[in-house]
Amino acid sequence: MYEEYENKMKKTIESLQTQYTSIRAGRANPSILDQIKVEYYGTPTPMNQIASISTPDPRTLVIQPWDGSSLKPIEKALISSDLGITPANDGRVIRLVFPQPTEERRKELIKQVSKQAEDSKVAIRNVRRDALESFKAQKKKGEITEDDMTNTEKDLQKLTDKYVSEIDKVAEKKEAEIKEI
């Protein structure tokens, strides 16, 4: 009965976690390149499909293309992305060196994490609202009783509270990760 709505809530959490992986927190994490597409023979291609990406140390990403001719398009894609890091091209590989974030940058990142968490909470509450509207329509048609409606409202609120608290945990974990850099 609630599976559809619970799945939507789970997807909201998954989406939040995906958004958090793209937040550059000072550590070299290959997943921040997941959203960057490289123009490769006229086709936008994910970076990890045309190059190997490694982290030789906590602050450096090394991108080594399998095809040497894709070095320039990779560099171009990195420059035009919103990473804010200038790639260093040595002719064979591209290095991305992540600077130590300033206190101001950490505060910005924490604000960004909080905003995304709040947006996810709103999405969860919207799922609850949609579910309640659906059940109210069923009640109006006489498909469910007043008692069923009361129980449904309680159950949906429990489900909402569960996922909102899960969002809080995910956000706290990301904020702690940012603070320890």
Solvent accessible surface area in square Angstrom, and as a share of the most:
residue,aa,sasa,rsa
1,M,122,0.55
2,Y,51,0.19
3,E,117,0.52
4,E,98,0.44
5,Y,21,0.08
6,E,42,0.19
7,N,73,0.37
8,K,88,0.37
9,M,0,0.00
10,K,92,0.39
11,K,132,0.56
12,T,21,0.12
13,I,8,0.04
14,E,103,0.46
15,S,55,0.36
16,L,0,0.00
17,Q,80,0.36
18,T,73,0.42
19,Q,74,0.33
20,Y,9,0.03
21,T,57,0.33
22,S,48,0.31
23,I,8,0.04
24,R,38,0.14
25,A,7,0.05
26,G,2,0.02
27,R,102,0.37
28,A,14,0.11
29,N,61,0.32
30,P,51,0.32
31,S,28,0.18
32,I,8,0.04
33,L,2,0.01
34,D,71,0.37
35,Q,118,0.53
36,I,18,0.09
37,K,105,0.45
38,V,0,0.00
39,E,101,0.45
40,Y,52,0.20
41,Y,172,0.66
42,G,65,0.63
43,T,78,0.45
44,P,82,0.51
45,T,17,0.10
46,P,36,0.22
47,M,1,0.01
48,N,84,0.43
49,Q,115,0.51
50,I,10,0.05
51,A,2,0.01
52,S,49,0.31
53,I,38,0.19
54,S,60,0.39
55,T,60,0.35
56,P,88,0.55
57,D,63,0.33
58,P,95,0.60
59,R,66,0.24
60,T,14,0.08
61,L,0,0.00
62,V,20,0.12
63,I,0,0.00
64,Q,89,0.40
65,P,14,0.09
66,W,167,0.59
67,D,45,0.23
68,G,59,0.57
69,S,76,0.49
70,S,1,0.01
71,L,14,0.07
72,K,140,0.59
73,P,37,0.23
74,I,0,0.00
75,E,29,0.13
76,K,150,0.64
77,A,13,0.10
78,L,2,0.01
79,I,111,0.56
80,S,95,0.61
81,S,29,0.19
82,D,144,0.74
83,L,16,0.08
84,G,73,0.70
85,I,16,0.08
86,T,117,0.68
87,P,10,0.06
88,A,56,0.43
89,N,49,0.25
90,D,82,0.42
91,G,54,0.52
92,R,174,0.64
93,V,11,0.06
94,I,0,0.00
95,R,103,0.37
96,L,0,0.00
97,V,87,0.50
98,F,1,0.00
99,P,78,0.49
100,Q,98,0.43
101,P,14,0.09
102,T,89,0.52
103,E,106,0.48
104,E,125,0.56
105,R,74,0.27
106,R,37,0.14
107,K,121,0.51
108,E,84,0.38
109,L,1,0.00
110,I,37,0.19
111,K,149,0.63
112,Q,74,0.33
113,V,0,0.00
114,S,50,0.32
115,K,128,0.54
116,Q,34,0.15
117,A,6,0.05
118,E,83,0.37
119,D,73,0.38
120,S,10,0.07
121,K,30,0.13
122,V,73,0.42
123,A,38,0.29
124,I,0,0.00
125,R,88,0.32
126,N,56,0.29
127,V,17,0.09
128,R,55,0.20
129,R,122,0.44
130,D,63,0.33
131,A,0,0.00
132,L,38,0.19
133,E,99,0.44
134,S,42,0.27
135,F,7,0.03
136,K,109,0.46
137,A,45,0.35
138,Q,57,0.25
139,K,71,0.30
140,K,186,0.79
141,K,151,0.64
142,G,61,0.59
143,E,109,0.49
144,I,28,0.14
145,T,83,0.48
146,E,106,0.48
147,D,103,0.53
148,D,62,0.32
149,M,6,0.03
150,T,57,0.33
151,N,82,0.42
152,T,2,0.01
153,E,73,0.33
154,K,121,0.51
155,D,55,0.28
156,L,0,0.00
157,Q,72,0.32
158,K,143,0.60
159,L,25,0.12
160,T,2,0.01
161,D,77,0.40
162,K,104,0.44
163,Y,6,0.02
164,V,25,0.14
165,S,50,0.32
166,E,63,0.28
167,I,0,0.00
168,D,51,0.27
169,K,134,0.57
170,V,22,0.13
171,A,8,0.06
172,E,113,0.51
173,K,151,0.64
174,K,20,0.08
175,E,37,0.17
176,A,54,0.42
177,E,62,0.28
178,I,0,0.00
179,K,128,0.54
180,E,117,0.53
181,I,24,0.12
